[in-house]
Amino acid sequence: MSDRLRLGVMVSGSGTNLQSIIDACEAGRTGACVAVVTSNRASAFGLERARKHGIPTVHIPVGQTGSPEWEAADARQVEVLQAHGVQLVCLAGYMRKIGPRLLDAFPGAIMNIHPALLPAFPGVEVQWTAADYGVRIAGCTVHFADEEFDRGPIIIQAAVPVMPGDTGDELAHRILQQEHRIYPQAIKWFAEGRLSISGRQVLVKEAPPPLIDGTAIISPGLDP
């Protein structure tokens, strides 16, 4: 494990993206391993997923953004991640704003997955918003996180069609399938040192051409 990139994954809910990361790591597809999983919710099922794989878990309660409790949680998060030798932080359905100490401790090394084609539809429950809005194309984005929600430089995106009559639940399910494809890929690129940031652009060394298959358009494409 020592020669693999050490991940710290932060979750708030069921942890399906965490599971996709764990599975990809255990299958040797990322060059990484999950060193620790943290959550702001003690009842988050993502913690149980981690425990089933023997991964350490830590519950870190978070207060209202900007409060002393939030600032303390920010410092505690850094302490826990550094104690486990984390090199890349992965937000996987983490539904709280991250703080300046975490950002400062892991510059250019915090990723997030968002269920929309950023910069369109930032925020929460955006799959339902997209379906109600009547868009024809939806999707998901892996990006580097910064001090604002859903704003950081984009690494990889997957686009899916919105079918006539789609409900938010149906669209969310179709998008989630692509999230599970592109997040491990972004981690692999990071582990291999193939990502660099230039302004708002993320450059992928030896990036595969866009992939078009029966379920999505993914750009850059997935490694063979």
Summary of the structure (lengths in Angstrom):
residues: 224
radius of gyration: 16.7
end to end distance: 23.4
largest distance: 49.2
contacts: 743
relative contact order: 0.14
helix: 33%
strand: 25%
